[in-house]
Amino acid sequence: MNRRDFLRLSAGTTLLRFGPAAWAATADGGPKRLIVIFLRGAVDGLNVVVPYAERTYYEVRPTIAIGSPGTELGALPLDGRFGLHPALVGLLPLWNDRKLAFVHAAGSRDATRSHFDAQLFIENGTPGNSTTRDGWMNRLLAALPEPHGPTDAVSVGPTMPQMLRGSLPVANMPLGPEAARPMPLDRPEISRAFDRLYAGNDPLSEAYREAQAARTELLGDIASEMRKADNGAPPANGFPMEAARLAHLIRRDRNIRLAFADLGGWDTHVNQGKGKGQLANRLQPLGDGLAALAKGLGKDWDDTVVVVISEFGRTVHENGNGGTDHGHGNVVWVLGGSVRGGRVYGDWPGLGKAQLYQGRDLAVTTDYRAVFAVILERHLGLADRQLTQIFPGLPPAQSNLAEMLMA
């Protein structure tokens, strides 16, 4: 393995440490945090936050529509127009506490139906422009003040996502049973050899030392929690356990400011199901995991915002295989202690034929970047100039969203 491959695989490195008096800190010296959960494969937002008040929804989805509130496995009522998929019942306490909100008919302005391209545009923050090499969360890191620390930004998973790639290094590791498995580099004789090899002041040597510091710090934080689990193995629907571990990690490591995790399996072309079935089986552990994250963070939940997003939505009409195909508009989830929840935000365009995007999809009326911009401004304290650096070409703010989504 060459040096560059080793550095790429051995974890990633640093960012931003905040002191007690630092910008974006709470009154007791704790940090403000942002966690992004990416649902890869395009989740069906119309069956997540269900427009049950529209007759058209039931006409075009005769076998997969979620029933209206009060019916068997029907939607959980939210606001008289929309209901929540019944598999997400674990999130109702957060909704009732007004710590969970949704922004419907949101997404990328780009029209692509390619998973690869759409995910890239969500992650690089420049819809339609595939030449942007870094991710918007890495640009967010660049907007935050120094000094740097090895675990200020953490990607939970086996590979570094595009959203966090860029000039500033980021820690990258799984939280499942493989997280603490020893690497060859953990053997003392190999570690000493690499320490000597990368003892200089060149960029690669500095990156190596930062990567080692990040791995050492993170493994120390999770080791005690991992030992308590059944040999460190999560259940089959592992997100609730991993979310609880992430909460524990954040409580233990006060340097973590940004976190990212992604989940696959949302491309429901066939046998999607309704109140039960394929989609429900994925939504339940997702909802339970988010609830576990909120509970596990304890007081830190008040200083945390979690955003759940997918690359695009799915067709309004079901297909001939009991599923849905690639669409456009979707729903963005926003959770956290400073969220003005208990509401479904956004400009709802309706599901009538003339209201659909290209005659088949929910239209996008809120650019997903506008949702993040509100959070970065209100929660993390960024200025307009910084927002335009993170999201070049950011559309004008929607005043109702900016004033109402965040406290």
KEKE-3310 file (N, C-alpha, C; in steps of 0.2 Angstrom, whole numbers, plus 5000, padded with zeros to 4 digits):
npx = (5004:5003:5009:4999:4987:4987:4985:4972:4964:4966:4959:4956:4956:4957:4947:4942:4941:4932:4933:4927:4923:4920:4914:4898:4895:4887:4878:4884:4896:4896:4896:4887:4879:4878:4870:4869:4859:4859:4848:4851:4846:4833:4820:4803:4795:4781:4775:4780:4778:4762:4750:4736:4724:4722:4712:4717:4729:4726:4719:4729:4738:4733:4736:4747:4745:4745:4734:4721:4721:4715:4711:4715:4732:4734:4739:4748:4740:4745:4744:4731:4731:4742:4749:4759:4769:4764:4774:4783:4780:4788:4793:4783:4783:4793:4788:4776:4782:4786:4799:4802:4801:4795:4799:4791:4789:4802:4819:4832:4835:4839:4835:4839:4837:4845:4853:4866:4871:4861:4864:4877:4875:4867:4876:4888:4883:4880:4869:4867:4880:4893:4906:4911:4922:4923:4914:4899:4898:4911:4916:4908:4915:4927:4922:4921:4929:4947:4955:4961:4955:4956:4944:4933:4924:4915:4912:4901:4903:4909:4916:4922:4910:4905:4900:4908:4920:4935:4947:4949:4953:4944:4937:4934:4925:4917:4903:4899:4901:4913:4921:4930:4939:4956:4969:4982:4991:4990:4998:5012:5026:5024:5017:5027:5037:5030:5028:5041:5043:5035:5039:5042:5039:5032:5017:5010:5016:5010:4997:4996:4999:4988:4978:4980:4979:4965:4959:4964:4958:4944:4942:4945:4934:4923:4926:4922:4908:4906:4910:4900:4889:4882:4895:4898:4890:4878:4859:4849:4842:4851:4852:4846:4854:4867:4864:4862:4875:4882:4877:4882:4895:4896:4893:4904:4915:4918:4923:4917:4908:4901:4893:4890:4880:4875:4862:4856:4845:4833:4827:4813:4807:4799:4786:4784:4775:4763:4756:4763:4777:4790:4795:4790:4798:4810:4808:4804:4816:4824:4816:4816:4829:4832:4825:4832:4844:4841:4836:4848:4857:4854:4855:4863:4855:4848:4856:4858:4855:4847:4846:4837:4839:4836:4841:4832:4814:4800:4789:4773:4762:4759:4769:4768:4772:4769:4777:4787:4794:4809:4808:4805:4802:4803:4803:4810:4817:4818:4826:4828:4833:4832:4823:4808:4796:4783:4776:4772:4782:4784:4780:4766:4763:4753:4744:4738:4736:4741:4749:4760:4777:4784:4773:4772:4778:4780:4782:4797:4797:4804:4821:4833:4845:4841:4835:4845:4853:4845:4847:4861:4863:4854:4857:4870:4876:4881:4886:4878:4888:4896:4887:4885:4897:4897:4886:4886:4877:4866:4848:4837:4832:4818:4807:4797:4801:4813:4810:4802:4806:4817:4821)
npy = (4994:5011:5027:5037:5030:5023:5034:5038:5028:5026:5035:5049:5067:5082:5095:5110:5116:5122:5134:5138:5151:5153:5157:5151:5143:5136:5144:5137:5134:5123:5116:5120:5109:5100:5087:5077:5066:5055:5048:5036:5032:5037:5041:5038:5052:5055:5045:5046:5058:5061:5067:5066:5073:5075:5070:5065:5059:5046:5041:5040:5031:5017:5004:5007:5018:5026:5024:5035:5045:5036:5024:5007:5004:5017:5034:5044:5057:5074:5088:5091:5091:5084:5068:5056:5042:5026:5018:5026:5030:5031:5043:5052:5058:5068:5076:5080:5087:5098:5097:5092:5095:5096:5099:5101:5096:5099:5100:5097:5108:5104:5093:5080:5062:5053:5043:5044:5056:5065:5063:5068:5081:5085:5084:5091:5104:5112:5112:5104:5107:5097:5099:5104:5101:5099:5095:5103:5103:5102:5114:5121:5118:5125:5138:5140:5145:5143:5136:5120:5103:5085:5078:5086:5085:5071:5057:5044:5028:5017:5023:5039:5052:5062:5074:5078:5079:5088:5102:5102:5091:5077:5066:5049:5035:5018:5014:5002:4984:4983:4994:4995:4985:4979:4987:4984:4994:4996:4987:4988:4988:4991:5003:5011:5011:5018:5030:5034:5036:5046:5057:5070:5087:5089:5090:5077:5070:5077:5075:5061:5060:5068:5059:5048:5053:5056:5043:5037:5045:5043:5029:5027:5034:5026:5013:5008:5008:4999:4987:4984:4979:4965:4957:4968:4968:4975:4974:4967:4977:4989:5003:5010:5006:5011:5024:5027:5024:5034:5046:5043:5044:5058:5064:5060:5065:5081:5088:5086:5093:5092:5080:5065:5053:5039:5030:5016:5008:5013:5013:5010:5002:4991:4982:4991:4992:4998:5003:4992:4983:4984:4998:5002:4994:4999:5012:5011:5007:5018:5029:5025:5025:5039:5044:5037:5044:5057:5055:5049:5060:5068:5083:5089:5088:5100:5108:5103:5100:5090:5084:5076:5069:5066:5061:5063:5063:5052:5045:5052:5044:5027:5013:4998:4988:4988:4998:5013:5025:5035:5051:5069:5081:5081:5077:5085:5082:5089:5090:5094:5103:5117:5118:5124:5115:5103:5107:5107:5113:5123:5127:5120:5112:5104:5090:5089:5086:5097:5103:5095:5091:5090:5083:5072:5071:5077:5094:5104:5116:5122:5125:5114:5119:5131:5127:5121:5133:5141:5135:5135:5149:5153:5143:5140:5152:5159:5171:5180:5182:5171:5160:5161:5157:5144:5138:5142:5152:5152:5153:5167:5170:5162:5170:5166:5153:5156:5163:5155:5142:5140:5143)
npz = (5000:4995:5001:5000:4998:5011:5019:5015:5019:5033:5041:5041:5046:5055:5062:5069:5085:5098:5111:5128:5127:5114:5097:5092:5103:5117:5132:5143:5138:5130:5113:5098:5087:5072:5064:5050:5041:5028:5017:5006:4989:4987:4996:4998:5000:5000:5006:5018:5024:5024:5012:5016:5015:5002:4989:4977:4980:4985:4973:4964:4969:4972:4978:4987:4995:5010:5023:5028:5044:5058:5052:5049:5052:5047:5043:5055:5063:5059:5056:5051:5038:5034:5037:5047:5042:5049:5054:5059:5072:5084:5083:5087:5100:5099:5089:5096:5106:5099:5093:5081:5064:5047:5030:5017:4999:4995:4989:4977:4964:4952:4938:4936:4936:4940:4952:4956:4951:4957:4970:4971:4968:4979:4989:4985:4985:4974:4964:4948:4944:4941:4943:4954:4967:4980:4996:5003:5017:5021:5016:5025:5037:5034:5036:5049:5065:5069:5084:5076:5078:5080:5080:5077:5066:5061:5051:5050:5046:5033:5022:5016:5014:5000:5004:5014:5009:5005:5007:5020:5033:5039:5052:5050:5053:5056:5067:5070:5074:5068:5071:5081:5078:5077:5067:5056:5058:5072:5078:5089:5083:5070:5071:5077:5066:5056:5063:5063:5050:5046:5052:5049:5044:5033:5022:5021:5032:5042:5040:5042:5056:5062:5058:5065:5078:5078:5076:5088:5098:5095:5096:5110:5115:5112:5116:5129:5129:5118:5123:5132:5124:5115:5112:5104:5093:5083:5082:5068:5062:5063:5065:5076:5087:5082:5082:5095:5100:5093:5100:5112:5109:5106:5118:5126:5119:5118:5108:5095:5082:5070:5062:5051:5044:5033:5026:5017:5004:5000:4988:4981:4970:4968:4976:4987:4998:5011:5025:5031:5026:5014:5014:5026:5034:5034:5038:5051:5060:5057:5062:5076:5078:5077:5088:5098:5097:5100:5114:5119:5118:5129:5138:5128:5117:5116:5110:5097:5080:5069:5053:5040:5025:5007:4990:4980:4977:4974:4961:4959:4955:4958:4952:4940:4947:4961:4967:4967:4956:4951:4956:4960:4969:4987:5005:5018:5034:5050:5065:5083:5098:5096:5086:5079:5080:5076:5065:5048:5036:5021:5004:4998:4983:4978:4971:4959:4941:4933:4942:4945:4943:4927:4924:4932:4945:4962:4964:4966:4978:4988:4989:4994:4999:5005:5017:5024:5025:5033:5045:5047:5048:5059:5069:5069:5068:5056:5044:5030:5020:5022:5020:5006:5002:5006:4999:4984:4973:4980:4983:4985:5002:5010:5018:5027:5030:5036:5047:5055:5056:5064:5081)
capx = (5000:5007:5007:4993:4982:4986:4982:4965:4960:4967:4954:4955:4959:4955:4944:4939:4940:4929:4934:4921:4920:4920:4908:4894:4895:4881:4880:4888:4902:4896:4896:4881:4881:4874:4871:4866:4857:4857:4845:4853:4841:4827:4815:4796:4792:4774:4772:4783:4773:4757:4745:4730:4718:4721:4709:4722:4734:4723:4717:4735:4741:4728:4738:4752:4744:4745:4727:4720:4721:4709:4710:4720:4739:4733:4744:4747:4739:4750:4741:4724:4732:4747:4750:4766:4769:4763:4781:4787:4777:4793:4795:4778:4784:4797:4783:4772:4786:4788:4806:4802:4797:4796:4799:4788:4790:4809:4824:4837:4832:4842:4830:4841:4834:4851:4855:4873:4871:4857:4867:4882:4872:4865:4882:4892:4879:4879:4865:4868:4887:4896:4913:4913:4926:4922:4907:4897:4900:4918:4916:4906:4921:4931:4919:4921:4936:4952:4960:4959:4956:4956:4937:4927:4919:4915:4908:4900:4903:4916:4919:4921:4905:4907:4898:4913:4927:4938:4953:4950:4952:4938:4938:4930:4925:4911:4901:4896:4905:4920:4924:4936:4944:4963:4972:4989:4995:4989:5004:5017:5032:5022:5016:5033:5040:5026:5029:5048:5043:5031:5041:5044:5034:5028:5009:5008:5017:5006:4990:4997:4999:4982:4974:4982:4976:4958:4958:4965:4953:4937:4942:4945:4928:4918:4928:4919:4902:4906:4911:4893:4885:4883:4901:4899:4886:4871:4854:4849:4840:4856:4853:4845:4860:4872:4862:4864:4882:4884:4875:4887:4902:4896:4893:4911:4920:4915:4925:4913:4903:4898:4893:4886:4879:4870:4858:4854:4839:4827:4825:4808:4803:4795:4783:4785:4771:4760:4757:4768:4781:4797:4797:4789:4803:4816:4807:4804:4822:4826:4813:4818:4836:4832:4822:4837:4849:4838:4837:4855:4861:4852:4855:4866:4850:4845:4861:4859:4850:4848:4843:4837:4838:4837:4843:4825:4808:4798:4784:4766:4758:4763:4770:4764:4775:4768:4782:4787:4800:4813:4804:4808:4801:4803:4802:4816:4816:4823:4824:4832:4831:4830:4819:4801:4793:4776:4773:4775:4783:4785:4774:4764:4760:4747:4746:4734:4740:4744:4753:4765:4783:4784:4767:4773:4782:4779:4786:4801:4795:4809:4827:4836:4850:4838:4833:4852:4855:4842:4850:4868:4863:4851:4859:4878:4878:4885:4884:4876:4894:4898:4882:4886:4903:4896:4881:4886:4871:4860:4842:4835:4829:4811:4806:4793:4805:4819:4807:4798:4809:4822:4820)
capy = (5000:5017:5032:5041:5025:5022:5040:5039:5023:5026:5038:5056:5070:5086:5101:5115:5115:5128:5135:5140:5158:5153:5158:5145:5139:5138:5148:5134:5132:5117:5118:5119:5104:5098:5080:5075:5059:5055:5042:5035:5028:5041:5039:5041:5057:5056:5040:5047:5063:5059:5072:5062:5077:5076:5064:5063:5054:5039:5039:5038:5025:5012:4999:5008:5024:5025:5026:5041:5044:5032:5018:5002:5006:5023:5039:5047:5064:5079:5095:5091:5090:5079:5063:5053:5035:5023:5015:5032:5031:5032:5050:5056:5062:5074:5080:5083:5092:5103:5097:5089:5098:5094:5104:5097:5099:5102:5096:5100:5112:5100:5089:5073:5056:5048:5043:5046:5064:5069:5063:5072:5088:5087:5084:5097:5110:5116:5108:5105:5108:5091:5100:5106:5095:5098:5095:5109:5102:5104:5121:5124:5118:5131:5144:5140:5147:5139:5131:5114:5097:5079:5075:5091:5083:5064:5053:5037:5024:5014:5027:5046:5054:5068:5080:5080:5079:5094:5104:5101:5084:5075:5059:5044:5028:5015:5013:4995:4980:4983:5000:4994:4980:4981:4988:4982:5000:4996:4983:4993:4988:4994:5010:5014:5012:5023:5036:5037:5037:5052:5062:5077:5093:5089:5089:5070:5068:5080:5072:5055:5061:5070:5054:5044:5056:5055:5036:5036:5048:5040:5023:5028:5036:5021:5006:5005:5007:4993:4981:4982:4976:4958:4956:4973:4967:4978:4970:4967:4984:4992:5011:5013:5005:5015:5031:5027:5025:5041:5050:5042:5047:5065:5066:5059:5069:5087:5092:5085:5098:5090:5072:5063:5046:5038:5023:5014:5003:5017:5013:5005:5001:4985:4980:4996:4992:5004:5003:4987:4981:4986:5004:5002:4990:5003:5018:5010:5008:5025:5033:5023:5027:5046:5045:5035:5049:5062:5053:5048:5066:5071:5090:5091:5088:5107:5112:5099:5100:5084:5085:5069:5071:5060:5064:5066:5060:5047:5047:5053:5038:5020:5009:4992:4983:4990:5003:5020:5026:5041:5057:5075:5084:5076:5080:5086:5081:5094:5089:5097:5107:5124:5118:5126:5109:5103:5110:5105:5119:5123:5129:5114:5114:5100:5084:5089:5085:5103:5105:5091:5093:5086:5079:5065:5071:5082:5099:5107:5123:5124:5123:5111:5123:5136:5124:5121:5140:5144:5131:5138:5156:5153:5138:5140:5159:5161:5177:5179:5181:5164:5156:5161:5153:5137:5137:5146:5152:5151:5157:5171:5166:5162:5173:5162:5148:5158:5166:5150:5135:5139:5148)
capz = (5000:4995:5007:4999:5000:5018:5023:5013:5023:5040:5045:5040:5051:5059:5062:5073:5092:5101:5118:5132:5125:5107:5093:5091:5109:5122:5138:5148:5135:5125:5106:5094:5083:5066:5061:5044:5040:5021:5015:4999:4986:4986:5000:4995:5004:5000:5010:5024:5027:5019:5011:5016:5014:4995:4986:4971:4983:4985:4967:4960:4973:4974:4982:4992:4999:5018:5025:5032:5051:5061:5048:5051:5049:5044:5045:5062:5061:5061:5056:5048:5030:5033:5043:5047:5041:5055:5056:5063:5078:5089:5083:5089:5106:5097:5086:5101:5110:5095:5092:5075:5059:5041:5025:5011:4992:4995:4986:4972:4958:4946:4936:4935:4940:4941:4959:4956:4950:4962:4977:4970:4969:4986:4993:4984:4986:4968:4959:4941:4943:4944:4943:4961:4969:4988:4998:5006:5024:5021:5016:5032:5042:5033:5038:5057:5067:5072:5082:5074:5082:5076:5079:5076:5061:5061:5047:5053:5040:5030:5017:5017:5009:4996:5007:5019:5006:5003:5009:5027:5035:5043:5055:5047:5055:5058:5074:5071:5077:5065:5073:5086:5076:5076:5061:5056:5061:5079:5081:5091:5079:5064:5073:5078:5060:5053:5066:5061:5043:5045:5058:5046:5044:5026:5023:5022:5038:5047:5039:5046:5063:5063:5057:5071:5084:5077:5078:5095:5102:5094:5099:5117:5118:5111:5118:5135:5126:5114:5127:5135:5119:5114:5107:5099:5087:5083:5079:5061:5061:5067:5066:5083:5091:5080:5084:5103:5101:5091:5105:5118:5107:5106:5125:5128:5115:5117:5102:5089:5080:5064:5061:5045:5043:5028:5026:5010:5004:4999:4981:4981:4963:4968:4982:4992:5004:5013:5032:5032:5020:5013:5016:5033:5038:5034:5042:5059:5063:5056:5067:5082:5079:5078:5095:5103:5097:5105:5121:5121:5119:5135:5138:5122:5112:5115:5106:5092:5075:5065:5046:5037:5018:5002:4984:4977:4979:4969:4957:4963:4953:4959:4945:4939:4952:4967:4969:4964:4952:4952:4955:4960:4976:4993:5011:5023:5041:5054:5072:5087:5103:5095:5081:5080:5077:5077:5059:5041:5032:5014:4999:4995:4977:4976:4967:4953:4935:4931:4947:4945:4939:4921:4924:4935:4951:4966:4962:4971:4979:4992:4988:5000:5002:5009:5023:5028:5026:5039:5051:5048:5051:5066:5074:5070:5068:5050:5041:5024:5016:5023:5017:4999:5000:5007:4994:4978:4969:4985:4981:4991:5008:5010:5024:5032:5033:5040:5053:5058:5057:5070:5087)
cpx = (5004:5005:5001:4987:4981:4983:4974:4961:4961:4963:4952:4957:4955:4950:4943:4938:4937:4931:4927:4918:4920:4914:4905:4894:4889:4883:4884:4895:4902:4895:4888:4883:4875:4875:4866:4865:4855:4854:4846:4848:4835:4821:4808:4793:4785:4771:4776:4779:4768:4752:4738:4724:4717:4718:4714:4727:4732:4721:4723:4739:4736:4730:4744:4751:4743:4737:4726:4720:4714:4708:4716:4727:4738:4739:4742:4746:4744:4747:4734:4725:4737:4747:4757:4765:4769:4770:4785:4784:4782:4795:4789:4779:4788:4792:4778:4775:4788:4796:4807:4798:4799:4795:4797:4789:4797:4813:4829:4833:4834:4837:4833:4837:4839:4853:4862:4874:4867:4861:4873:4880:4870:4871:4887:4889:4879:4875:4866:4875:4891:4904:4916:4916:4925:4915:4905:4898:4907:4919:4913:4911:4926:4929:4919:4928:4940:4952:4957:4960:4954:4949:4932:4922:4920:4910:4907:4899:4909:4919:4918:4916:4908:4905:4903:4920:4929:4945:4955:4949:4946:4939:4932:4930:4918:4909:4899:4902:4912:4924:4930:4941:4951:4965:4979:4993:4994:4995:5009:5023:5030:5021:5022:5037:5037:5028:5036:5047:5040:5032:5042:5038:5031:5021:5007:5010:5012:4999:4990:4996:4992:4977:4974:4979:4969:4956:4959:4960:4946:4937:4942:4938:4923:4920:4924:4911:4901:4906:4904:4888:4886:4889:4901:4894:4879:4866:4853:4847:4845:4856:4851:4851:4866:4871:4864:4871:4885:4882:4880:4894:4902:4896:4900:4916:4917:4918:4921:4908:4899:4898:4888:4886:4874:4867:4856:4848:4833:4824:4819:4804:4798:4792:4785:4781:4768:4761:4762:4771:4788:4799:4796:4795:4809:4815:4807:4811:4825:4823:4815:4825:4836:4830:4828:4843:4847:4839:4844:4859:4859:4852:4858:4861:4848:4850:4863:4854:4852:4844:4843:4835:4839:4838:4837:4820:4806:4791:4777:4762:4763:4764:4767:4767:4774:4773:4781:4794:4803:4808:4808:4807:4801:4802:4809:4814:4821:4821:4829:4829:4829:4826:4812:4797:4786:4772:4776:4776:4784:4779:4772:4760:4754:4749:4741:4738:4744:4749:4760:4771:4784:4778:4767:4775:4779:4784:4791:4799:4800:4816:4830:4841:4847:4836:4840:4854:4852:4846:4857:4868:4860:4854:4867:4880:4882:4882:4882:4882:4896:4894:4883:4892:4902:4891:4881:4880:4865:4854:4841:4831:4821:4809:4802:4797:4810:4816:4804:4801:4813:4820:4826)
cpy = (5006:5022:5035:5036:5024:5028:5041:5034:5023:5030:5045:5060:5075:5091:5104:5113:5122:5128:5137:5147:5158:5154:5151:5141:5141:5142:5144:5131:5126:5120:5117:5114:5103:5091:5079:5068:5058:5048:5041:5030:5031:5039:5042:5045:5057:5050:5041:5053:5064:5064:5069:5066:5078:5069:5061:5058:5047:5037:5037:5032:5020:5007:5001:5014:5022:5028:5032:5040:5040:5026:5013:5004:5012:5028:5042:5054:5069:5086:5096:5090:5084:5074:5059:5045:5031:5020:5020:5034:5033:5040:5055:5061:5068:5079:5084:5088:5098:5103:5093:5093:5095:5099:5100:5100:5102:5097:5100:5103:5108:5095:5081:5068:5051:5049:5046:5054:5067:5069:5067:5079:5090:5088:5089:5104:5115:5112:5109:5106:5102:5093:5102:5100:5094:5098:5101:5108:5103:5111:5125:5124:5124:5138:5145:5142:5142:5140:5124:5108:5091:5076:5080:5089:5075:5061:5046:5033:5022:5018:5035:5049:5061:5074:5083:5080:5086:5095:5102:5094:5083:5067:5055:5037:5025:5015:5006:4991:4980:4989:4999:4989:4982:4982:4985:4988:5000:4992:4988:4993:4992:5001:5014:5016:5017:5030:5039:5039:5044:5057:5069:5082:5094:5088:5081:5067:5071:5077:5065:5056:5063:5064:5049:5047:5056:5048:5035:5039:5045:5033:5023:5029:5030:5014:5004:5004:5000:4987:4979:4979:4969:4957:4962:4973:4970:4973:4971:4974:4989:4999:5013:5012:5010:5022:5032:5028:5032:5046:5049:5045:5054:5067:5065:5063:5076:5091:5091:5090:5096:5083:5071:5055:5045:5031:5022:5010:5007:5017:5008:5005:4996:4983:4984:4995:4998:5004:4998:4986:4984:4993:5005:4999:4994:5010:5017:5010:5015:5029:5031:5025:5035:5047:5043:5040:5055:5061:5052:5054:5070:5079:5092:5091:5095:5110:5108:5100:5094:5085:5078:5071:5065:5064:5067:5061:5054:5049:5048:5046:5032:5017:5002:4987:4984:4994:5009:5021:5033:5047:5064:5078:5079:5080:5080:5086:5086:5092:5092:5101:5114:5124:5120:5121:5109:5106:5107:5111:5118:5125:5123:5115:5110:5095:5083:5088:5091:5105:5101:5093:5088:5081:5073:5066:5077:5088:5101:5114:5126:5121:5120:5115:5128:5133:5124:5128:5143:5141:5134:5145:5156:5149:5139:5147:5162:5167:5176:5178:5174:5159:5155:5157:5146:5134:5142:5146:5151:5155:5161:5167:5167:5164:5169:5156:5150:5160:5160:5144:5134:5145:5153)
cpz = (5000:5001:5006:5001:5007:5021:5021:5018:5030:5044:5042:5046:5054:5057:5069:5080:5095:5109:5122:5130:5118:5104:5092:5097:5113:5128:5143:5144:5131:5118:5103:5089:5077:5064:5055:5042:5032:5019:5007:4995:4984:4990:4997:5001:5005:5004:5017:5028:5022:5018:5010:5015:5006:4992:4981:4974:4983:4978:4963:4963:4976:4979:4987:4996:5006:5019:5029:5040:5053:5057:5051:5048:5045:5046:5052:5060:5064:5062:5053:5040:5029:5039:5042:5046:5048:5058:5060:5069:5084:5089:5085:5095:5104:5093:5091:5105:5106:5094:5085:5070:5052:5036:5019:5004:4992:4991:4981:4966:4952:4944:4935:4939:4941:4949:4960:4956:4955:4969:4977:4971:4976:4990:4992:4984:4980:4963:4952:4939:4946:4944:4950:4965:4977:4990:5002:5014:5025:5021:5022:5037:5040:5035:5046:5059:5069:5080:5080:5079:5078:5075:5079:5071:5060:5055:5049:5047:5037:5026:5019:5012:5005:5000:5012:5016:5004:5006:5016:5029:5040:5046:5052:5050:5056:5065:5075:5074:5074:5068:5076:5084:5075:5069:5061:5059:5069:5082:5083:5086:5073:5065:5073:5071:5056:5056:5064:5054:5042:5051:5056:5047:5037:5027:5024:5029:5043:5046:5043:5053:5066:5063:5063:5077:5084:5079:5085:5100:5101:5097:5107:5119:5117:5114:5124:5133:5122:5118:5131:5130:5118:5109:5102:5093:5087:5081:5072:5059:5065:5068:5073:5088:5089:5082:5091:5104:5098:5097:5111:5116:5108:5114:5128:5125:5114:5111:5096:5088:5075:5064:5055:5046:5037:5029:5019:5010:5003:4992:4979:4975:4964:4975:4988:4998:5006:5021:5035:5026:5020:5015:5023:5037:5038:5038:5049:5062:5062:5061:5074:5084:5081:5086:5100:5103:5101:5112:5123:5122:5125:5134:5132:5116:5111:5111:5099:5087:5071:5058:5043:5029:5013:4995:4980:4979:4974:4966:4961:4961:4955:4952:4945:4944:4959:4971:4966:4960:4954:4951:4956:4968:4981:4999:5015:5030:5045:5061:5077:5093:5102:5088:5083:5077:5078:5071:5053:5037:5025:5010:4996:4989:4975:4972:4961:4947:4933:4936:4948:4941:4933:4921:4928:4943:4955:4965:4968:4972:4984:4991:4994:5003:5007:5016:5027:5029:5032:5045:5052:5050:5058:5071:5075:5069:5062:5047:5034:5019:5016:5020:5010:4997:5001:5001:4989:4975:4974:4983:4987:4996:5008:5017:5029:5035:5038:5047:5058:5060:5063:5075:5087)
residu = (MET:ASN:ARG:ARG:ASP:PHE:LEU:ARG:LEU:SER:ALA:GLY:THR:THR:LEU:LEU:ARG:PHE:GLY:PRO:ALA:ALA:TRP:ALA:ALA:THR:ALA:ASP:GLY:GLY:PRO:LYS:ARG:LEU:ILE:VAL:ILE:PHE:LEU:ARG:GLY:ALA:VAL:ASP:GLY:LEU:ASN:VAL:VAL:VAL:PRO:TYR:ALA:GLU:ARG:THR:TYR:TYR:GLU:VAL:ARG:PRO:THR:ILE:ALA:ILE:GLY:SER:PRO:GLY:THR:GLU:LEU:GLY:ALA:LEU:PRO:LEU:ASP:GLY:ARG:PHE:GLY:LEU:HIS:PRO:ALA:LEU:VAL:GLY:LEU:LEU:PRO:LEU:TRP:ASN:ASP:ARG:LYS:LEU:ALA:PHE:VAL:HIS:ALA:ALA:GLY:SER:ARG:ASP:ALA:THR:ARG:SER:HIS:PHE:ASP:ALA:GLN:LEU:PHE:ILE:GLU:ASN:GLY:THR:PRO:GLY:ASN:SER:THR:THR:ARG:ASP:GLY:TRP:MET:ASN:ARG:LEU:LEU:ALA:ALA:LEU:PRO:GLU:PRO:HIS:GLY:PRO:THR:ASP:ALA:VAL:SER:VAL:GLY:PRO:THR:MET:PRO:GLN:MET:LEU:ARG:GLY:SER:LEU:PRO:VAL:ALA:ASN:MET:PRO:LEU:GLY:PRO:GLU:ALA:ALA:ARG:PRO:MET:PRO:LEU:ASP:ARG:PRO:GLU:ILE:SER:ARG:ALA:PHE:ASP:ARG:LEU:TYR:ALA:GLY:ASN:ASP:PRO:LEU:SER:GLU:ALA:TYR:ARG:GLU:ALA:GLN:ALA:ALA:ARG:THR:GLU:LEU:LEU:GLY:ASP:ILE:ALA:SER:GLU:MET:ARG:LYS:ALA:ASP:ASN:GLY:ALA:PRO:PRO:ALA:ASN:GLY:PHE:PRO:MET:GLU:ALA:ALA:ARG:LEU:ALA:HIS:LEU:ILE:ARG:ARG:ASP:ARG:ASN:ILE:ARG:LEU:ALA:PHE:ALA:ASP:LEU:GLY:GLY:TRP:ASP:THR:HIS:VAL:ASN:GLN:GLY:LYS:GLY:LYS:GLY:GLN:LEU:ALA:ASN:ARG:LEU:GLN:PRO:LEU:GLY:ASP:GLY:LEU:ALA:ALA:LEU:ALA:LYS:GLY:LEU:GLY:LYS:ASP:TRP:ASP:ASP:THR:VAL:VAL:VAL:VAL:ILE:SER:GLU:PHE:GLY:ARG:THR:VAL:HIS:GLU:ASN:GLY:ASN:GLY:GLY:THR:ASP:HIS:GLY:HIS:GLY:ASN:VAL:VAL:TRP:VAL:LEU:GLY:GLY:SER:VAL:ARG:GLY:GLY:ARG:VAL:TYR:GLY:ASP:TRP:PRO:GLY:LEU:GLY:LYS:ALA:GLN:LEU:TYR:GLN:GLY:ARG:ASP:LEU:ALA:VAL:THR:THR:ASP:TYR:ARG:ALA:VAL:PHE:ALA:VAL:ILE:LEU:GLU:ARG:HIS:LEU:GLY:LEU:ALA:ASP:ARG:GLN:LEU:THR:GLN:ILE:PHE:PRO:GLY:LEU:PRO:PRO:ALA:GLN:SER:ASN:LEU:ALA:GLU:MET:LEU:MET:ALA)
# end
